[in-house]
Amino acid sequence: MIVVDTNVISYLFLSSPYSKAAEELYCKVSEWAAPRLWRSEFRNVLTLYLRKQLLSVDDTVGIFAAASDVMKGREFEPEADKVLRLATESWQMLIQKRR
């Protein structure tokens, strides 16, 4: 299992220069996990395709359903305290490097 972000999920379901790489990755490791946030982010990507008239509403609904099937059972909610602690540590390291 690997953790992917919305970009990787988008590349798998929407035609792009990175689609072939996403397909190859999926063939190698088909169990993808992602934070639940991927759903909102992916809907935003699909909305952009709708606005640009690259896909129809029916197309986007079908694509979202297919992506949801792929991710089913492997979505998670990051623990807020861990995220905030890591963000703080990251920021502090960046500040120290600039000194």
ABEGO torsion letter per residue (X at the ends): XBBBBAAAAAAAABBBAAAAAAAAAAAABABBBBBAAAAAAAAAAAAAAAAAGABBAAAAAAAAAAAAAAABGABBBBBAAAAAAAAAAAAAAAAAAAX
